[in-house]
């Protein structure tokens, strides 16, 4: 299973062209730069999205009852291999506010850490606001930016920075089954969908520069 994904999708030559470096043709250098940008946008938008979610929950006047929390926990436990307790769904307004502040600080820290000529914090913030408000596009990026896409972004960034090896990188490009916990490599359609989502994100960001 592991060797299949190495051979079919991520050859060493392919990965070499995803690392910004001297000697790459203009085409490959642009692609490598876009990969880095897509990964940074995935992480920063993910934090922004969580910040706004916590903000909305903090402003919601209705609070979840213990009975509702039990029902939600039961539902999630039936659908997922992970265990949920009612306390996972019971939060006070103050707790949501604290989570909102903490996540926003993580978002700001990432924008400062990633900042360069292409990744401009003010443009990134505009990008995040527009994507968050857009319900017609980014249909895979928005729900998956804090799930699979964040794992893929880490794998790509770590490989580009020389922090992980070839086999480890390819192993990260898998999906975790919610019901059985099994890891399976991305199939061709899923990989194309991921690449198309990243292309959509980068192209939109560049229109804001």
N, C-alpha and C positions, 0 to 999 in steps of 0.2 A: 504493500500500500504506500509506504513512504517513498520507495524508489520510483513508483509510478509517477508521483507528482513531481519529483525531481527531474525525471526524464522528459515528461510531457510539457511542463509549464516553465520551470525555472532552471534552465541550464546555467552553468557558470558563466558562459558568454553573455547570456541575457542579463544576469545580475551585474556583470561588469559594466554594462551599458546603463545601469540604473544608478551608478555612483558618479557624481559630478567630479571630473578630473581632467587634467591636461591630456590632450591627444584625442579627445572625443570629437567626432564631427559635430557641426552645428546642430544637426537634427537630434543626435543622441544626447548632446549636452542639454538641449532644451527639454528633452524627455526626462532626463535625470533631475533637472531642476524642478520640473513640474511634479515629479514623484515626491521630492522633499517638501514642496509647498503643500501638496495634497495631504501629506501626513501631518504637517503642522496645523493645517486648517481642521483636520479631523479632531485632533486633540483639543484645540482651543474652542471649536464650536461645541464639542461635547460638554465642556465645562460651562460654557455660556448657556446651553440648553438646560442643564441641571439647575443652574442659578435661577433662570426664569421659572422653571417648574416649582422650585421651592418658594419662590416669591409669590406665585399664584396660589399655592397651597396656604401660605401664611396669610394671604388676604381673604381667603375663603372663610366666610362666617360660620359655615356648617362644619361641625367636627364629626369625625367617624366614631360611631358607637362601638363598644366592645363586641356586640353581636355582629355588626357589619365586618369588623376586623377578623373575627373568627371565620366568617363565610369567605372572605377574601383569602385568608390563609389556607383554608381547606381547598379552595379552587386551585390556588397556585401549587399546593402540594400534590394535587392530582395530575397537574400538567408538567411538573418539573421534577428533576432529580434532587433539586435543592430543597432544604427544609425551611419553611416559613412558619413563624408563630404569630399570634394576633398582635404582639407588641411591635412587629415589623410595620404594621399599618396604623399604629396609634401614636400620634405626635401632637404636641401642643403647638400653638401659634409661635411661641418663643423658640421652640426647637426648630421649626421650619425657618424662622428668621436667622437663627444661628447657622443652620446649614446653608442658607442662601449667602450669608456673608462669607463663610469659609470657602464655598465653592467659587464665589466671585474672586476671592483673593487668589485661589489656584489658577483661575482664568487669567488674571492680570499677571501673575508670575510667569505663566507660559508665554504670554505675548511679549514680555520683556526678554525672556530667555531666547525666544525664537527670532527676535527682531533682527532684520537685515534690510538690504536695499529693496528686496521684493516683498518681504513679510513686514508690512508697515502697520503698527498697532492701531492707528486711527482708521485705516482701511479695513483691517480685520474686524474691528468693532462694527463698522458699517455693514460689512459682509454678514456677520453673525445676526445682526438685527433684521436684515432683509431676509435671510434664509429662515429665521425663526418665524417670521410673519407670513412666509410663503407656503400655502397649503397645496399648491398645484404642481410644484416641482420638488426635486431632491427627495423623492418618495422612498428611496432606499437609504440614502445618506443620513437623513434625520433620525429614523428609528434605530439604525445600526451603528451610529457614530460612537456610542458608548458601549457597544457590544463587540461584534466580530471586527468591525472596521478599526476600532482602537487597537486591537491586538495586531492586526495587519500593519497598522501605522507604526507601532513599536518595532515590529520585526523589520520593516523596511528601514527605519531610521537607525536602528542598531546595526544592521548590516552595512549601511552606508558609512557609518562611523567606525566600522571595524570592531564592534563590541560583541558580535556574534558570528558564528561560522556558518558555512553553507547549509549543512544538514539541519542545524537548529532553526535557521531562517525558514526553510521549507516546511519543517514540522509545524511551525506556527500558522501556516496558511491552511488551516483546517477549520471545520465547524464542530462544535460540541453539541451533541444531541440533547435536547431539553428533557426528553423522556427516559433515555437510557444511558446518557452520559458518555456515549461512544464518540470518539473523534474520527471524522472522515475527511479526506482531502476534498478541496473544492472541485466540483466537476467543471467542465468547460463552460457551461451556461452561467454558473455562479461566478466564475472568474471574469467572464465578459461583463456581467452585470456590475461587479465591483469596479472594474476598470472604467466602464461607462459612467458610473456614479462619480468616480474621482475626476474624470474628464469634465463632467458637468460642473463640478465644484470649482475646479481650477479655471475653467473658461469664464465662469461667472465672476470669480474674484478678479480676474484680469480686466474685466470691463469696468471695474471700480477704480482702477489705478489712474 
